[in-house]
Amino acid sequence: MKALLWIVLLGAVAGNVSLNLMEDTGLHIALSVVSGVIVLASGTGLWMLRGGGRGEYHG
């Protein structure tokens, strides 16, 4: 699951970078928003699935 989220996160970041090469149109804005939502969602998923490390509160 984590590997899939990492792949999605990296793909969305790469897609967002390539979108910056497009002209500013409605499609560019829409794809940028979708890419941003995917980055936030996969980052949140990775954060929620993180392992319990040292010094982490488990109360």
Predicted model as a PDB file, atoms N, CA, C, CB and O in Angstrom, pLDDT in the B-factor column:
MODEL        1                                                                  
ATOM      1  N   MET A   1       0.824  -1.192   0.000  1.00 85.00           N  
ATOM      2  CA  MET A   1       0.000   0.000   0.000  1.00 85.00           C  
ATOM      3  C   MET A   1       0.866   1.252   0.000  1.00 85.00           C  
ATOM      4  CB  MET A   1      -0.936   0.000   1.203  1.00 85.00           C  
ATOM      5  O   MET A   1       0.610   2.210  -0.731  1.00 85.00           O  
ATOM      6  N   LYS A   2       1.911   1.219   0.852  1.00 89.00           N  
ATOM      7  CA  LYS A   2       2.791   2.380   0.904  1.00 89.00           C  
ATOM      8  C   LYS A   2       3.502   2.599  -0.427  1.00 89.00           C  
ATOM      9  CB  LYS A   2       3.815   2.217   2.023  1.00 89.00           C  
ATOM     10  O   LYS A   2       3.671   3.735  -0.872  1.00 89.00           O  
ATOM     11  N   ALA A   3       3.911   1.513  -1.053  1.00 92.00           N  
ATOM     12  CA  ALA A   3       4.613   1.636  -2.336  1.00 92.00           C  
ATOM     13  C   ALA A   3       3.702   2.278  -3.387  1.00 92.00           C  
ATOM     14  CB  ALA A   3       5.100   0.248  -2.825  1.00 92.00           C  
ATOM     15  O   ALA A   3       4.139   3.128  -4.163  1.00 92.00           O  
ATOM     16  N   LEU A   4       2.448   1.866  -3.403  1.00 93.00           N  
ATOM     17  CA  LEU A   4       1.497   2.454  -4.347  1.00 93.00           C  
ATOM     18  C   LEU A   4       1.296   3.941  -4.071  1.00 93.00           C  
ATOM     19  CB  LEU A   4       0.154   1.721  -4.279  1.00 93.00           C  
ATOM     20  O   LEU A   4       1.243   4.744  -5.003  1.00 93.00           O  
ATOM     21  N   LEU A   5       1.185   4.310  -2.809  1.00 92.00           N  
ATOM     22  CA  LEU A   5       1.023   5.723  -2.469  1.00 92.00           C  
ATOM     23  C   LEU A   5       2.255   6.534  -2.853  1.00 92.00           C  
ATOM     24  CB  LEU A   5       0.743   5.879  -0.978  1.00 92.00           C  
ATOM     25  O   LEU A   5       2.125   7.670  -3.309  1.00 92.00           O  
ATOM     26  N   TRP A   6       3.448   5.970  -2.675  1.00 92.00           N  
ATOM     27  CA  TRP A   6       4.666   6.666  -3.085  1.00 92.00           C  
ATOM     28  C   TRP A   6       4.695   6.865  -4.597  1.00 92.00           C  
ATOM     29  CB  TRP A   6       5.907   5.888  -2.631  1.00 92.00           C  
ATOM     30  O   TRP A   6       5.081   7.930  -5.078  1.00 92.00           O  
ATOM     31  N   ILE A   7       4.287   5.841  -5.346  1.00 94.00           N  
ATOM     32  CA  ILE A   7       4.263   5.945  -6.807  1.00 94.00           C  
ATOM     33  C   ILE A   7       3.266   7.012  -7.246  1.00 94.00           C  
ATOM     34  CB  ILE A   7       3.906   4.584  -7.446  1.00 94.00           C  
ATOM     35  O   ILE A   7       3.559   7.814  -8.133  1.00 94.00           O  
ATOM     36  N   VAL A   8       2.088   7.023  -6.624  1.00 93.00           N  
ATOM     37  CA  VAL A   8       1.072   8.026  -6.956  1.00 93.00           C  
ATOM     38  C   VAL A   8       1.572   9.418  -6.610  1.00 93.00           C  
ATOM     39  CB  VAL A   8      -0.248   7.736  -6.217  1.00 93.00           C  
ATOM     40  O   VAL A   8       1.396  10.354  -7.390  1.00 93.00           O  
ATOM     41  N   LEU A   9       2.198   9.562  -5.438  1.00 93.00           N  
ATOM     42  CA  LEU A   9       2.714  10.862  -5.009  1.00 93.00           C  
ATOM     43  C   LEU A   9       3.774  11.369  -5.983  1.00 93.00           C  
ATOM     44  CB  LEU A   9       3.299  10.768  -3.589  1.00 93.00           C  
ATOM     45  O   LEU A   9       3.715  12.520  -6.416  1.00 93.00           O  
ATOM     46  N   LEU A  10       4.731  10.529  -6.328  1.00 94.00           N  
ATOM     47  CA  LEU A  10       5.787  10.953  -7.242  1.00 94.00           C  
ATOM     48  C   LEU A  10       5.250  11.238  -8.641  1.00 94.00           C  
ATOM     49  CB  LEU A  10       6.871   9.894  -7.312  1.00 94.00           C  
ATOM     50  O   LEU A  10       5.704  12.169  -9.305  1.00 94.00           O  
ATOM     51  N   GLY A  11       4.286  10.438  -9.087  1.00 93.00           N  
ATOM     52  CA  GLY A  11       3.677  10.690 -10.390  1.00 93.00           C  
ATOM     53  C   GLY A  11       2.916  12.009 -10.431  1.00 93.00           C  
ATOM     54  O   GLY A  11       2.975  12.738 -11.421  1.00 93.00           O  
ATOM     55  N   ALA A  12       2.202  12.309  -9.352  1.00 92.00           N  
ATOM     56  CA  ALA A  12       1.448  13.561  -9.304  1.00 92.00           C  
ATOM     57  C   ALA A  12       2.379  14.766  -9.229  1.00 92.00           C  
ATOM     58  CB  ALA A  12       0.495  13.561  -8.108  1.00 92.00           C  
ATOM     59  O   ALA A  12       2.102  15.803  -9.832  1.00 92.00           O  
ATOM     60  N   VAL A  13       3.476  14.634  -8.497  1.00 92.00           N  
ATOM     61  CA  VAL A  13       4.451  15.738  -8.431  1.00 92.00           C  
ATOM     62  C   VAL A  13       5.092  15.950  -9.800  1.00 92.00           C  
ATOM     63  CB  VAL A  13       5.547  15.448  -7.361  1.00 92.00           C  
ATOM     64  O   VAL A  13       5.242  17.088 -10.246  1.00 92.00           O  
ATOM     65  N   ALA A  14       5.468  14.864 -10.465  1.00 92.00           N  
ATOM     66  CA  ALA A  14       6.054  14.983 -11.803  1.00 92.00           C  
ATOM     67  C   ALA A  14       5.042  15.564 -12.788  1.00 92.00           C  
ATOM     68  CB  ALA A  14       6.550  13.612 -12.299  1.00 92.00           C  
ATOM     69  O   ALA A  14       5.394  16.379 -13.641  1.00 92.00           O  
ATOM     70  N   GLY A  15       3.792  15.142 -12.666  1.00 90.00           N  
ATOM     71  CA  GLY A  15       2.752  15.703 -13.527  1.00 90.00           C  
ATOM     72  C   GLY A  15       2.536  17.182 -13.285  1.00 90.00           C  
ATOM     73  O   GLY A  15       2.320  17.948 -14.224  1.00 90.00           O  
ATOM     74  N   ASN A  16       2.594  17.583 -12.024  1.00 88.00           N  
ATOM     75  CA  ASN A  16       2.413  18.990 -11.692  1.00 88.00           C  
ATOM     76  C   ASN A  16       3.557  19.828 -12.250  1.00 88.00           C  
ATOM     77  CB  ASN A  16       2.312  19.174 -10.176  1.00 88.00           C  
ATOM     78  O   ASN A  16       3.339  20.938 -12.737  1.00 88.00           O  
ATOM     79  N   VAL A  17       4.769  19.302 -12.181  1.00 89.00           N  
ATOM     80  CA  VAL A  17       5.918  20.021 -12.748  1.00 89.00           C  
ATOM     81  C   VAL A  17       5.764  20.166 -14.256  1.00 89.00           C  
ATOM     82  CB  VAL A  17       7.237  19.290 -12.417  1.00 89.00           C  
ATOM     83  O   VAL A  17       6.031  21.233 -14.808  1.00 89.00           O  
ATOM     84  N   SER A  18       5.335  19.099 -14.923  1.00 89.00           N  
ATOM     85  CA  SER A  18       5.161  19.181 -16.374  1.00 89.00           C  
ATOM     86  C   SER A  18       3.993  20.087 -16.750  1.00 89.00           C  
ATOM     87  CB  SER A  18       4.946  17.787 -16.959  1.00 89.00           C  
ATOM     88  O   SER A  18       3.990  20.679 -17.829  1.00 89.00           O  
ATOM     89  N   LEU A  19       2.998  20.198 -15.865  1.00 87.00           N  
ATOM     90  CA  LEU A  19       1.878  21.096 -16.148  1.00 87.00           C  
ATOM     91  C   LEU A  19       2.312  22.553 -16.157  1.00 87.00           C  
ATOM     92  CB  LEU A  19       0.772  20.897 -15.125  1.00 87.00           C  
ATOM     93  O   LEU A  19       1.672  23.381 -16.805  1.00 87.00           O  
ATOM     94  N   ASN A  20       3.384  22.878 -15.453  1.00 84.00           N  
ATOM     95  CA  ASN A  20       3.863  24.251 -15.428  1.00 84.00           C  
ATOM     96  C   ASN A  20       4.408  24.689 -16.781  1.00 84.00           C  
ATOM     97  CB  ASN A  20       4.930  24.409 -14.369  1.00 84.00           C  
ATOM     98  O   ASN A  20       4.612  25.882 -17.008  1.00 84.00           O  
ATOM     99  N   LEU A  21       4.646  23.740 -17.680  1.00 86.00           N  
ATOM    100  CA  LEU A  21       5.115  24.074 -19.017  1.00 86.00           C  
ATOM    101  C   LEU A  21       3.965  24.418 -19.961  1.00 86.00           C  
ATOM    102  CB  LEU A  21       5.920  22.925 -19.583  1.00 86.00           C  
ATOM    103  O   LEU A  21       4.194  24.930 -21.057  1.00 86.00           O  
ATOM    104  N   MET A  22       2.736  24.138 -19.545  1.00 81.00           N  
ATOM    105  CA  MET A  22       1.563  24.438 -20.372  1.00 81.00           C  
ATOM    106  C   MET A  22       1.214  25.925 -20.303  1.00 81.00           C  
ATOM    107  CB  MET A  22       0.355  23.590 -19.924  1.00 81.00           C  
ATOM    108  O   MET A  22       1.619  26.641 -19.387  1.00 81.00           O  
ATOM    109  N   GLU A  23       0.464  26.353 -21.287  1.00 82.00           N  
ATOM    110  CA  GLU A  23      -0.054  27.715 -21.254  1.00 82.00           C  
ATOM    111  C   GLU A  23      -1.167  27.791 -20.213  1.00 82.00           C  
ATOM    112  CB  GLU A  23      -0.572  28.156 -22.657  1.00 82.00           C  
ATOM    113  O   GLU A  23      -1.801  26.785 -19.893  1.00 82.00           O  
ATOM    114  N   ASP A  24      -1.396  28.995 -19.687  1.00 82.00           N  
ATOM    115  CA  ASP A  24      -2.436  29.178 -18.678  1.00 82.00           C  
ATOM    116  C   ASP A  24      -3.812  29.178 -19.335  1.00 82.00           C  
ATOM    117  CB  ASP A  24      -2.211  30.489 -17.897  1.00 82.00           C  
ATOM    118  O   ASP A  24      -4.263  30.189 -19.874  1.00 82.00           O  
ATOM    119  N   THR A  25      -4.454  28.043 -19.277  1.00 87.00           N  
ATOM    120  CA  THR A  25      -5.819  27.911 -19.791  1.00 87.00           C  
ATOM    121  C   THR A  25      -6.674  27.289 -18.688  1.00 87.00           C  
ATOM    122  CB  THR A  25      -5.860  27.039 -21.107  1.00 87.00           C  
ATOM    123  O   THR A  25      -6.170  26.956 -17.616  1.00 87.00           O  
ATOM    124  N   GLY A  26      -7.938  27.139 -18.954  1.00 88.00           N  
ATOM    125  CA  GLY A  26      -8.821  26.497 -17.991  1.00 88.00           C  
ATOM    126  C   GLY A  26      -8.427  25.061 -17.731  1.00 88.00           C  
ATOM    127  O   GLY A  26      -8.522  24.578 -16.603  1.00 88.00           O  
ATOM    128  N   LEU A  27      -7.982  24.375 -18.779  1.00 88.00           N  
ATOM    129  CA  LEU A  27      -7.547  22.991 -18.628  1.00 88.00           C  
ATOM    130  C   LEU A  27      -6.313  22.906 -17.732  1.00 88.00           C  
ATOM    131  CB  LEU A  27      -7.251  22.371 -20.000  1.00 88.00           C  
ATOM    132  O   LEU A  27      -6.214  22.010 -16.893  1.00 88.00           O  
ATOM    133  N   HIS A  28      -5.392  23.817 -17.906  1.00 88.00           N  
ATOM    134  CA  HIS A  28      -4.187  23.848 -17.071  1.00 88.00           C  
ATOM    135  C   HIS A  28      -4.545  24.021 -15.603  1.00 88.00           C  
ATOM    136  CB  HIS A  28      -3.252  24.976 -17.517  1.00 88.00           C  
ATOM    137  O   HIS A  28      -3.995  23.331 -14.745  1.00 88.00           O  
ATOM    138  N   ILE A  29      -5.447  24.920 -15.313  1.00 87.00           N  
ATOM    139  CA  ILE A  29      -5.857  25.173 -13.936  1.00 87.00           C  
ATOM    140  C   ILE A  29      -6.555  23.947 -13.350  1.00 87.00           C  
ATOM    141  CB  ILE A  29      -6.781  26.400 -13.865  1.00 87.00           C  
ATOM    142  O   ILE A  29      -6.284  23.558 -12.215  1.00 87.00           O  
ATOM    143  N   ALA A  30      -7.447  23.346 -14.120  1.00 90.00           N  
ATOM    144  CA  ALA A  30      -8.183  22.173 -13.644  1.00 90.00           C  
ATOM    145  C   ALA A  30      -7.232  21.003 -13.366  1.00 90.00           C  
ATOM    146  CB  ALA A  30      -9.249  21.757 -14.677  1.00 90.00           C  
ATOM    147  O   ALA A  30      -7.348  20.340 -12.336  1.00 90.00           O  
ATOM    148  N   LEU A  31      -6.298  20.752 -14.279  1.00 89.00           N  
ATOM    149  CA  LEU A  31      -5.351  19.656 -14.078  1.00 89.00           C  
ATOM    150  C   LEU A  31      -4.415  19.937 -12.918  1.00 89.00           C  
ATOM    151  CB  LEU A  31      -4.545  19.412 -15.344  1.00 89.00           C  
ATOM    152  O   LEU A  31      -4.025  19.015 -12.201  1.00 89.00           O  
ATOM    153  N   SER A  32      -4.051  21.185 -12.723  1.00 88.00           N  
ATOM    154  CA  SER A  32      -3.196  21.541 -11.599  1.00 88.00           C  
ATOM    155  C   SER A  32      -3.915  21.319 -10.268  1.00 88.00           C  
ATOM    156  CB  SER A  32      -2.744  22.997 -11.719  1.00 88.00           C  
ATOM    157  O   SER A  32      -3.312  20.847  -9.304  1.00 88.00           O  
ATOM    158  N   VAL A  33      -5.198  21.659 -10.218  1.00 91.00           N  
ATOM    159  CA  VAL A  33      -5.981  21.435  -9.001  1.00 91.00           C  
ATOM    160  C   VAL A  33      -6.101  19.937  -8.716  1.00 91.00           C  
ATOM    161  CB  VAL A  33      -7.386  22.071  -9.132  1.00 91.00           C  
ATOM    162  O   VAL A  33      -5.935  19.504  -7.576  1.00 91.00           O  
ATOM    163  N   VAL A  34      -6.388  19.155  -9.747  1.00 93.00           N  
ATOM    164  CA  VAL A  34      -6.504  17.706  -9.570  1.00 93.00           C  
ATOM    165  C   VAL A  34      -5.181  17.120  -9.095  1.00 93.00           C  
ATOM    166  CB  VAL A  34      -6.944  17.031 -10.883  1.00 93.00           C  
ATOM    167  O   VAL A  34      -5.154  16.283  -8.193  1.00 93.00           O  
ATOM    168  N   SER A  35      -4.088  17.563  -9.702  1.00 92.00           N  
ATOM    169  CA  SER A  35      -2.771  17.085  -9.290  1.00 92.00           C  
ATOM    170  C   SER A  35      -2.476  17.459  -7.840  1.00 92.00           C  
ATOM    171  CB  SER A  35      -1.689  17.654 -10.209  1.00 92.00           C  
ATOM    172  O   SER A  35      -1.925  16.650  -7.095  1.00 92.00           O  
ATOM    173  N   GLY A  36      -2.832  18.658  -7.440  1.00 91.00           N  
ATOM    174  CA  GLY A  36      -2.617  19.088  -6.064  1.00 91.00           C  
ATOM    175  C   GLY A  36      -3.428  18.263  -5.074  1.00 91.00           C  
ATOM    176  O   GLY A  36      -2.934  17.911  -4.002  1.00 91.00           O  
ATOM    177  N   VAL A  37      -4.662  17.958  -5.429  1.00 95.00           N  
ATOM    178  CA  VAL A  37      -5.496  17.132  -4.552  1.00 95.00           C  
ATOM    179  C   VAL A  37      -4.918  15.731  -4.421  1.00 95.00           C  
ATOM    180  CB  VAL A  37      -6.936  17.061  -5.084  1.00 95.00           C  
ATOM    181  O   VAL A  37      -4.932  15.154  -3.333  1.00 95.00           O  
ATOM    182  N   ILE A  38      -4.415  15.185  -5.508  1.00 94.00           N  
ATOM    183  CA  ILE A  38      -3.809  13.848  -5.461  1.00 94.00           C  
ATOM    184  C   ILE A  38      -2.564  13.857  -4.583  1.00 94.00           C  
ATOM    185  CB  ILE A  38      -3.455  13.359  -6.881  1.00 94.00           C  
ATOM    186  O   ILE A  38      -2.351  12.931  -3.800  1.00 94.00           O  
ATOM    187  N   VAL A  39      -1.737  14.899  -4.708  1.00 94.00           N  
ATOM    188  CA  VAL A  39      -0.536  15.003  -3.870  1.00 94.00           C  
ATOM    189  C   VAL A  39      -0.924  15.076  -2.397  1.00 94.00           C  
ATOM    190  CB  VAL A  39       0.303  16.242  -4.266  1.00 94.00           C  
ATOM    191  O   VAL A  39      -0.342  14.381  -1.565  1.00 94.00           O  
ATOM    192  N   LEU A  40      -1.907  15.916  -2.074  1.00 94.00           N  
ATOM    193  CA  LEU A  40      -2.329  16.038  -0.683  1.00 94.00           C  
ATOM    194  C   LEU A  40      -2.920  14.735  -0.151  1.00 94.00           C  
ATOM    195  CB  LEU A  40      -3.344  17.159  -0.543  1.00 94.00           C  
ATOM    196  O   LEU A  40      -2.644  14.349   0.985  1.00 94.00           O  
ATOM    197  N   ALA A  41      -3.725  14.059  -0.959  1.00 95.00           N  
ATOM    198  CA  ALA A  41      -4.362  12.817  -0.519  1.00 95.00           C  
ATOM    199  C   ALA A  41      -3.329  11.704  -0.310  1.00 95.00           C  
ATOM    200  CB  ALA A  41      -5.416  12.370  -1.542  1.00 95.00           C  
ATOM    201  O   ALA A  41      -3.384  10.998   0.697  1.00 95.00           O  
ATOM    202  N   SER A  42      -2.402  11.541  -1.235  1.00 95.00           N  
ATOM    203  CA  SER A  42      -1.408  10.483  -1.079  1.00 95.00           C  
ATOM    204  C   SER A  42      -0.431  10.807   0.048  1.00 95.00           C  
ATOM    205  CB  SER A  42      -0.647  10.271  -2.390  1.00 95.00           C  
ATOM    206  O   SER A  42       0.007   9.905   0.762  1.00 95.00           O  
ATOM    207  N   GLY A  43      -0.086  12.075   0.215  1.00 92.00           N  
ATOM    208  CA  GLY A  43       0.762  12.468   1.344  1.00 92.00           C  
ATOM    209  C   GLY A  43       0.088  12.214   2.670  1.00 92.00           C  
ATOM    210  O   GLY A  43       0.728  11.761   3.619  1.00 92.00           O  
ATOM    211  N   THR A  44      -1.196  12.499   2.747  1.00 93.00           N  
ATOM    212  CA  THR A  44      -1.960  12.231   3.972  1.00 93.00           C  
ATOM    213  C   THR A  44      -2.042  10.734   4.235  1.00 93.00           C  
ATOM    214  CB  THR A  44      -3.377  12.830   3.873  1.00 93.00           C  
ATOM    215  O   THR A  44      -1.907  10.291   5.376  1.00 93.00           O  
ATOM    216  N   GLY A  45      -2.261   9.962   3.189  1.00 92.00           N  
ATOM    217  CA  GLY A  45      -2.296   8.510   3.350  1.00 92.00           C  
ATOM    218  C   GLY A  45      -0.978   7.957   3.847  1.00 92.00           C  
ATOM    219  O   GLY A  45      -0.957   7.088   4.719  1.00 92.00           O  
ATOM    220  N   LEU A  46       0.128   8.454   3.299  1.00 91.00           N  
ATOM    221  CA  LEU A  46       1.438   8.010   3.778  1.00 91.00           C  
ATOM    222  C   LEU A  46       1.671   8.424   5.218  1.00 91.00           C  
ATOM    223  CB  LEU A  46       2.544   8.568   2.895  1.00 91.00           C  
ATOM    224  O   LEU A  46       2.253   7.666   5.992  1.00 91.00           O  
ATOM    225  N   TRP A  47       1.230   9.602   5.583  1.00 91.00           N  
ATOM    226  CA  TRP A  47       1.392  10.066   6.961  1.00 91.00           C  
ATOM    227  C   TRP A  47       0.591   9.199   7.924  1.00 91.00           C  
ATOM    228  CB  TRP A  47       0.960  11.533   7.089  1.00 91.00           C  
ATOM    229  O   TRP A  47       1.056   8.889   9.021  1.00 91.00           O  
ATOM    230  N   MET A  48      -0.611   8.810   7.513  1.00 91.00           N  
ATOM    231  CA  MET A  48      -1.458   7.988   8.377  1.00 91.00           C  
ATOM    232  C   MET A  48      -0.926   6.561   8.499  1.00 91.00           C  
ATOM    233  CB  MET A  48      -2.889   7.964   7.842  1.00 91.00           C  
ATOM    234  O   MET A  48      -1.160   5.904   9.513  1.00 91.00           O  
ATOM    235  N   LEU A  49      -0.220   6.078   7.493  1.00 89.00           N  
ATOM    236  CA  LEU A  49       0.307   4.716   7.507  1.00 89.00           C  
ATOM    237  C   LEU A  49       1.724   4.634   8.049  1.00 89.00           C  
ATOM    238  CB  LEU A  49       0.270   4.142   6.123  1.00 89.00           C  
ATOM    239  O   LEU A  49       2.324   3.559   8.043  1.00 89.00           O  
ATOM    240  N   ARG A  50       2.260   5.734   8.512  1.00 84.00           N  
ATOM    241  CA  ARG A  50       3.646   5.723   8.984  1.00 84.00           C  
ATOM    242  C   ARG A  50       3.783   4.781  10.180  1.00 84.00           C  
ATOM    243  CB  ARG A  50       4.109   7.155   9.365  1.00 84.00           C  
ATOM    244  O   ARG A  50       2.844   4.589  10.952  1.00 84.00           O  
ATOM    245  N   GLY A  51       4.949   4.213  10.308  1.00 72.00           N  
ATOM    246  CA  GLY A  51       5.208   3.289  11.402  1.00 72.00           C  
ATOM    247  C   GLY A  51       5.526   4.023  12.681  1.00 72.00           C  
ATOM    248  O   GLY A  51       5.980   5.167  12.658  1.00 72.00           O  
ATOM    249  N   GLY A  52       5.289   3.367  13.789  1.00 64.00           N  
ATOM    250  CA  GLY A  52       5.596   3.967  15.086  1.00 64.00           C  
ATOM    251  C   GLY A  52       7.093   3.979  15.322  1.00 64.00           C  
ATOM    252  O   GLY A  52       7.714   2.928  15.482  1.00 64.00           O  
ATOM    253  N   GLY A  53       7.663   5.153  15.345  1.00 59.00           N  
ATOM    254  CA  GLY A  53       9.099   5.279  15.571  1.00 59.00           C  
ATOM    255  C   GLY A  53       9.400   5.614  17.018  1.00 59.00           C  
ATOM    256  O   GLY A  53       8.505   5.649  17.863  1.00 59.00           O  
ATOM    257  N   ARG A  54      10.643   5.852  17.286  1.00 62.00           N  
ATOM    258  CA  ARG A  54      11.065   6.202  18.646  1.00 62.00           C  
ATOM    259  C   ARG A  54      10.553   7.590  18.993  1.00 62.00           C  
ATOM    260  CB  ARG A  54      12.612   6.140  18.786  1.00 62.00           C  
ATOM    261  O   ARG A  54      10.527   8.484  18.147  1.00 62.00           O  
ATOM    262  N   GLY A  55      10.152   7.761  20.228  1.00 55.00           N  
ATOM    263  CA  GLY A  55       9.733   9.063  20.706  1.00 55.00           C  
ATOM    264  C   GLY A  55       8.361   9.490  20.250  1.00 55.00           C  
ATOM    265  O   GLY A  55       7.962  10.633  20.477  1.00 55.00           O  
ATOM    266  N   GLU A  56       7.629   8.601  19.612  1.00 59.00           N  
ATOM    267  CA  GLU A  56       6.299   8.934  19.125  1.00 59.00           C  
ATOM    268  C   GLU A  56       5.269   8.623  20.196  1.00 59.00           C  
ATOM    269  CB  GLU A  56       5.981   8.168  17.827  1.00 59.00           C  
ATOM    270  O   GLU A  56       5.323   7.561  20.814  1.00 59.00           O  
ATOM    271  N   TYR A  57       4.352   9.513  20.419  1.00 58.00           N  
ATOM    272  CA  TYR A  57       3.320   9.343  21.441  1.00 58.00           C  
ATOM    273  C   TYR A  57       2.223   8.412  20.930  1.00 58.00           C  
ATOM    274  CB  TYR A  57       2.723  10.709  21.848  1.00 58.00           C  
ATOM    275  O   TYR A  57       1.682   8.626  19.845  1.00 58.00           O  
ATOM    276  N   HIS A  58       1.900   7.404  21.691  1.00 57.00           N  
ATOM    277  CA  HIS A  58       0.867   6.441  21.296  1.00 57.00           C  
ATOM    278  C   HIS A  58      -0.292   6.447  22.282  1.00 57.00           C  
ATOM    279  CB  HIS A  58       1.459   5.032  21.193  1.00 57.00           C  
ATOM    280  O   HIS A  58      -0.943   5.418  22.463  1.00 57.00           O  
ATOM    281  N   GLY A  59      -0.565   7.571  22.919  1.00 49.00           N  
ATOM    282  CA  GLY A  59      -1.604   7.641  23.954  1.00 49.00           C  
ATOM    283  C   GLY A  59      -2.936   7.571  23.402  1.00 49.00           C  
ATOM    284  O   GLY A  59      -3.915   7.617  24.147  1.00 49.00           O  
TER     285      GLY A  59                                                      
ENDMDL                                                                          
END                                                                             
